Every structure is written in structure tokens, then in C-alpha cells.
Amino acid sequence: MRQKGMKLSPEAIRATGTVARLSYTRHPLGEPTQWNRIFDVVTGQEIGSLRGANIKLIDGGIKISGWDGGDKVQIWWCVPLTPEQDDELRRALGKAPPAK
């Protein structure tokens, strides 16, 4: 929802969306998570990370806010794949048997 600390327009947010795998490390005392990372589903390479992140469930998705490694606030809006979308992605990546 932000790029280099600057708020993006709704159109820019939609245009920059990507399918990625989310990973996070919980803080042992229930504080904001220590790290959130997203990885490209095809290459496995890290494409973003946040520190001191807060995770909130809102409006059918997940809002994650934190810092992008510097002093800039970053917000990610994540929408989990439906089971059907997940199956389709796995087939496209060759990680699941073909649909029956």
C-alpha cells in the first residue's frame, strides 16, 4: 500500500499486486511480530520484508504494517487464495496432480 514510504493510489495498489508466500516470526511475548517476509512463489526469492510488523485481519484479508528495513512505514494488504485458486496455482507450478 506504500512504496518507498509514499502512499499509493488504489489503482497503483491493484497494479502492483503479486502472488507470493507470506512468512512471519512471532514475537515470544505476543508483541508485534519480529519479521514478515514475502517470497516469489515461482523462484522462492525474497521480494519484501518488514520488521516490527503488526498483523490485523480486516475486510476478508490481512493488513500487515511495519518498517521496510529503514525508517519508512510499509503496509501490505494480503488476500489469501481460495482453495480453488491454490489448487490452480499448484497445478500451474507443477506441484500438484492435474484436476480430476
MODAMO-V914351 format. One record per helix or strand. SS is the DSSP state (H for helix, E for strand). FROM is the first residue (numbers start at 0). TO is the last residue. If there is no record, write none. Layout:
ss:SS from:FROM to:TO
ss:SS from:FROM to:TO
This chain:
ss:E from:1 to:2
ss:E from:5 to:6
ss:H from:9 to:14
ss:E from:19 to:24
ss:E from:32 to:39
ss:E from:45 to:57
ss:E from:60 to:66
ss:E from:72 to:77
ss:H from:82 to:91
